[in-house]
Amino acid sequence: MAIAALVLGIVSLLAWLLPIVGLPVSIVGLVLGIKTVKSEKKAMAIAAIIMSSIGLVLTIINGALGAYMAVTGQIPGLG
């Protein structure tokens, strides 16, 4: 499970560009990383937690900025 969490953490660092993809990928990677911290692959789990957390923060910021820009009419072609 640590390898899956690490892969999802790496993917979340790219998936944040599309918040609808980045949010579930980051959350699942974070949950898997937290579940595997007590295993023998602790370093991988910690790396997965860090990368998934960064991806989650970037996803939330990207989604919030996109919503703000859509509401205020700053996105060309939406109004």
C-alpha positions, -999 to +999 in steps of 0.1 A: +000+000+000+029+023+005+039+021-031+003+029-042+003+059-018+036+071-032+024+068-068-008+087-060+013+113-042+034+118-074+003+118-096-014+144-073+015+168-079+004+169-115-034+163-110-039+196-091-041+214-124-076+199-128-092+202-093-119+176-102-091+150-107-067+163-081-090+163-051-098+126-051-063+115-061-048+136-033-072+125-006-068+088-015-030+091-015-031+109+018-054+082+034-032+054+021-001+071+033-015+076+068-026+040+069+008+026+060+030+048+083+033+020+108+045-005+082+081-013+074+080+011+044+077+041+067+099+064+045+077+058+014+046+064+034+059+097+048+070+108+013+035+099+000+019+119+028+040+150+021+034+148-017-003+142-013-006+171+012+011+194-012-011+182-041-042+187-019-033+222-009-025+231-046-058+216-057-078+236-031-060+268-040-066+262-078-102+254-073-108+284-051-091+308-075-110+293-104-143+297-086-134+333-076-124+342-112-156+326-125-178+345-101-162+378-107-162+375-144-125+374-149-125+343-171-129+353-208-158+336-226-179+328-195-202+358-197 
